[in-house]
């Protein structure tokens, strides 16, 4: 492996993110294992400080920008939730000022959490009814203010940060085994691109199943068409994955998968699963 290989960069990112939190557990879940007649392991990204893996990408992006001597005093992001919380946490960690653009429809709880994580370092601006509106406002503000935009998924440093989830899974598998199948959620594609690329770089053969909300099948449609497709409308119930167009960089890494490897999950089924996991396992999805 070359000194600059993807696996080495992800390894560095995984070591660095330990400044923020210990690796999240990979736990065999007896309930799901029995239900499906398989050994089902859950990678507990709900146990990061911001309750999602998004903190990994944000941290890696900042780490790289600062290491490259980026002098920007102001960082910007647009997000309806998880990315904003990760971004805010990381702004406070590095002592950098940040501005978060969120749609006016963002749940109050997510606004409050973002404010809590960012403390005095982060300002929140509510703009527009949809993510695309707030994204546009964030982009314009970034240009005017000479600030630095931190994208939610479409950047190699973000993908590399999310790939640390895969790096940890590979190290945590019992007896050094490789999983037969890894099911991955897909919104903009940062996590899916990172984990698939990480396993490939580690030389571990496994099968991947990509899971998209039925109301936002941007990866499935793009794979079927052989190019990125922008959906005319999305159901934004699954706010973390309701993305109209898969990221350019993630799609570059995912384009060789077949449309059949993407499973569309009905929103009502997701609701039922969230309630079931809360009631049976005490896990907040």
VMD Tcl script that draws the C-alpha trace (Angstrom):
set ca {
  {0.00 0.00 0.00}
  {1.28 3.46 -0.91}
  {1.97 5.84 1.98}
  {-0.92 7.99 0.85}
  {-3.45 5.22 0.38}
  {-7.08 5.64 1.39}
  {-6.72 3.04 4.17}
  {-3.83 4.97 5.72}
  {-5.69 8.27 5.55}
  {-8.75 6.68 7.19}
  {-6.51 5.14 9.84}
  {-5.08 8.60 10.62}
  {-8.59 10.07 10.75}
  {-9.71 7.30 13.13}
  {-6.77 7.95 15.48}
  {-7.42 11.71 15.41}
  {-11.16 11.51 16.13}
  {-10.33 9.72 19.41}
  {-9.71 13.25 20.75}
  {-13.50 13.64 20.71}
  {-14.90 10.24 21.67}
  {-13.95 6.56 22.06}
  {-14.85 4.15 19.25}
  {-18.55 3.34 19.23}
  {-19.42 -0.28 20.11}
  {-20.24 -2.96 17.54}
  {-22.81 -5.07 19.38}
  {-24.47 -8.31 18.45}
  {-28.18 -7.72 18.90}
  {-29.93 -10.83 20.21}
  {-33.42 -9.58 19.41}
  {-32.71 -8.86 15.73}
  {-30.46 -11.92 15.37}
  {-33.27 -14.21 16.55}
  {-35.86 -12.39 14.47}
  {-33.89 -12.78 11.21}
  {-32.00 -16.02 11.87}
  {-28.61 -14.35 11.43}
  {-25.88 -12.79 13.53}
  {-26.96 -9.15 13.43}
  {-24.50 -6.57 14.73}
  {-25.37 -2.92 15.28}
  {-22.70 -0.24 14.93}
  {-23.87 2.14 17.62}
  {-23.32 5.54 16.02}
  {-26.23 6.77 18.14}
  {-23.67 6.78 20.99}
  {-21.38 9.50 19.58}
  {-21.58 12.84 21.43}
  {-24.04 14.14 18.80}
  {-25.97 10.85 18.35}
  {-24.89 10.35 14.73}
  {-21.77 9.58 12.68}
  {-21.85 13.07 11.11}
  {-19.40 14.37 13.71}
  {-16.69 12.22 12.10}
  {-16.81 13.89 8.71}
  {-17.05 17.39 10.17}
  {-14.09 16.74 12.47}
  {-11.94 15.34 9.66}
  {-12.79 18.29 7.40}
  {-11.77 20.85 10.07}
  {-8.66 18.88 11.03}
  {-7.47 18.83 7.41}
  {-8.36 22.47 6.73}
  {-6.47 23.64 9.82}
  {-3.48 21.37 9.11}
  {-3.27 22.86 5.60}
  {-2.91 26.28 7.20}
  {-6.43 27.45 6.39}
  {-6.73 30.86 8.02}
  {-10.50 31.21 7.63}
  {-11.92 32.63 10.82}
  {-15.46 31.69 9.95}
  {-16.88 28.31 8.97}
  {-20.35 27.76 7.50}
  {-22.72 24.85 7.04}
  {-26.26 24.21 5.87}
  {-28.10 21.33 7.52}
  {-31.49 20.26 8.78}
  {-29.99 18.46 11.75}
  {-27.25 15.87 12.17}
  {-24.52 17.57 10.16}
  {-25.27 20.88 11.92}
  {-24.87 19.23 15.32}
  {-21.57 17.61 14.35}
  {-20.36 20.88 12.81}
  {-21.30 22.87 15.95}
  {-19.56 20.40 18.26}
  {-16.39 20.56 16.17}
  {-16.45 24.39 15.97}
  {-16.42 24.50 19.76}
  {-13.69 21.84 19.95}
  {-11.36 23.84 17.70}
  {-12.50 27.24 19.03}
  {-13.63 28.40 15.58}
  {-16.65 30.58 14.82}
  {-19.39 28.95 12.79}
  {-22.67 29.95 11.17}
  {-25.32 27.27 10.62}
  {-28.08 27.79 8.07}
  {-31.21 25.71 8.75}
  {-34.65 25.63 7.13}
  {-37.36 27.42 9.13}
  {-39.14 24.05 9.33}
  {-36.30 22.50 11.40}
  {-37.64 20.89 14.63}
  {-36.95 23.08 17.68}
  {-35.16 20.19 19.41}
  {-32.52 20.09 16.65}
  {-32.04 23.85 16.80}
  {-31.61 23.68 20.58}
  {-29.11 20.80 20.38}
  {-27.07 22.59 17.72}
  {-26.98 25.70 19.90}
  {-25.99 23.60 22.92}
  {-23.11 21.84 21.12}
  {-21.76 25.04 19.54}
  {-22.04 27.25 22.61}
  {-20.77 30.78 22.06}
  {-18.96 29.76 18.86}
  {-21.99 29.09 16.69}
  {-24.73 31.32 15.31}
  {-27.89 29.77 13.81}
  {-29.78 31.38 10.92}
  {-33.17 30.01 9.89}
  {-33.77 30.58 6.18}
  {-36.36 29.18 3.74}
  {-38.79 26.29 3.94}
  {-36.56 23.65 2.39}
  {-32.97 22.54 2.69}
  {-32.17 23.79 -0.83}
  {-33.15 27.34 0.19}
  {-30.94 27.33 3.27}
  {-28.11 25.73 1.29}
  {-28.28 28.53 -1.30}
  {-28.29 31.17 1.46}
  {-25.30 29.49 3.12}
  {-23.42 29.38 -0.16}
  {-24.05 33.09 -0.87}
  {-23.06 34.06 2.67}
  {-19.85 32.00 2.39}
  {-18.88 33.86 -0.81}
  {-19.62 37.31 0.64}
  {-17.99 36.73 4.03}
  {-14.89 34.96 2.67}
  {-15.79 32.08 4.98}
  {-15.15 28.35 4.60}
  {-18.06 26.03 3.71}
  {-18.19 22.60 5.38}
  {-20.32 20.34 3.12}
  {-22.47 17.55 4.60}
  {-21.29 14.77 2.26}
  {-19.86 15.92 -1.06}
  {-16.17 16.23 -0.19}
  {-13.30 13.75 0.02}
  {-12.37 14.79 3.59}
  {-15.97 14.27 4.76}
  {-16.10 10.83 3.09}
  {-12.76 9.93 4.67}
  {-14.10 10.93 8.10}
  {-17.28 8.85 7.71}
  {-15.11 5.93 6.53}
  {-13.72 5.67 10.07}
  {-16.99 3.85 10.91}
  {-15.89 1.08 8.51}
  {-12.35 1.12 9.87}
  {-13.71 0.50 13.38}
  {-16.12 -2.24 12.22}
  {-13.26 -4.12 10.54}
  {-11.22 -4.00 13.76}
  {-14.18 -4.87 16.02}
  {-15.49 -7.97 14.22}
  {-15.18 -11.03 16.50}
  {-12.32 -13.34 15.59}
  {-11.13 -10.95 12.89}
  {-13.92 -12.14 10.58}
  {-15.31 -10.09 7.71}
  {-19.05 -9.38 7.77}
  {-21.04 -11.26 5.07}
  {-23.28 -8.25 4.55}
  {-23.23 -4.62 5.62}
  {-26.47 -2.63 5.38}
  {-25.85 1.10 4.97}
  {-28.22 4.07 5.03}
  {-27.92 6.50 2.10}
  {-28.80 10.18 1.96}
  {-26.05 12.13 0.21}
  {-23.87 9.02 0.10}
  {-20.93 10.10 2.27}
  {-21.13 7.20 4.73}
  {-21.85 4.59 2.05}
  {-18.99 5.79 -0.15}
  {-16.60 5.91 2.80}
  {-17.37 2.46 4.20}
  {-17.43 0.62 0.86}
  {-14.16 2.26 -0.15}
  {-12.61 1.49 3.24}
  {-13.41 -2.25 3.03}
  {-12.08 -2.34 -0.52}
  {-8.87 -0.59 0.59}
  {-8.47 -3.10 3.44}
  {-8.89 -5.96 0.95}
  {-11.98 -7.26 2.77}
  {-14.64 -8.80 0.53}
  {-18.16 -8.19 1.77}
  {-21.60 -7.60 0.26}
  {-23.27 -4.23 0.67}
  {-26.94 -3.41 0.86}
  {-27.79 0.27 0.51}
  {-30.98 1.47 2.19}
  {-32.81 4.56 0.98}
  {-36.17 5.99 2.00}
  {-38.78 5.15 -0.64}
  {-39.57 8.87 -0.91}
  {-35.95 9.83 -1.75}
  {-34.34 7.17 -3.98}
  {-31.52 9.34 -5.34}
  {-28.86 6.59 -5.38}
  {-31.13 3.90 -6.85}
  {-32.35 6.19 -9.65}
  {-28.80 7.35 -10.39}
  {-27.39 3.81 -10.54}
  {-30.26 2.76 -12.81}
  {-29.54 5.72 -15.13}
  {-25.76 5.35 -14.97}
  {-25.42 9.01 -13.98}
  {-26.50 11.36 -11.19}
  {-30.24 12.03 -11.28}
  {-31.87 14.89 -9.43}
  {-35.29 13.90 -8.07}
  {-38.15 16.30 -8.79}
  {-39.52 15.86 -5.27}
  {-38.62 14.06 -2.06}
  {-40.55 13.00 1.01}
  {-38.64 14.70 3.83}
  {-39.90 12.50 6.67}
  {-36.43 10.92 6.97}
  {-34.78 14.32 7.22}
  {-31.28 12.88 7.46}
  {-31.61 10.95 4.18}
  {-34.12 13.03 2.20}
  {-31.60 14.15 -0.40}
  {-32.75 14.95 -3.95}
  {-29.37 14.31 -5.56}
  {-26.61 11.94 -4.48}
  {-23.29 13.76 -3.95}
  {-20.90 14.01 -6.91}
  {-17.90 12.57 -5.05}
  {-19.90 9.80 -3.29}
  {-21.45 8.77 -6.62}
  {-18.00 8.51 -8.20}
  {-17.16 5.90 -5.53}
  {-20.53 4.10 -5.70}
  {-21.26 4.11 -9.44}
  {-20.11 0.51 -10.03}
  {-22.77 -0.94 -7.73}
  {-26.02 -2.13 -9.30}
  {-29.41 -0.50 -8.75}
  {-30.49 -3.88 -7.30}
  {-28.11 -3.41 -4.39}
  {-30.30 -0.52 -3.18}
  {-33.33 -1.40 -1.06}
  {-36.07 1.21 -0.78}
  {-37.62 1.39 2.67}
  {-41.23 2.63 3.00}
  {-41.53 5.57 5.42}
  {-44.31 3.86 7.41}
  {-42.11 0.79 7.85}
  {-39.34 3.05 9.15}
  {-41.78 4.56 11.67}
  {-42.71 1.10 12.92}
  {-39.05 0.08 13.24}
  {-38.18 3.24 15.19}
  {-40.96 2.54 17.68}
  {-40.07 -1.16 17.90}
  {-36.37 -0.45 18.56}
  {-37.28 2.14 21.18}
  {-39.75 -0.15 22.97}
  {-37.84 -3.42 22.72}
  {-34.21 -2.30 22.84}
  {-34.29 1.21 24.29}
  {-32.46 2.45 21.20}
  {-33.37 5.87 19.81}
  {-33.16 5.78 16.01}
}
mol new
graphics top color blue
foreach p $ca { graphics top sphere $p radius 0.5 }
foreach p [lrange $ca 0 end-1] q [lrange $ca 1 end] { graphics top cylinder $p $q radius 0.2 }
display resetview
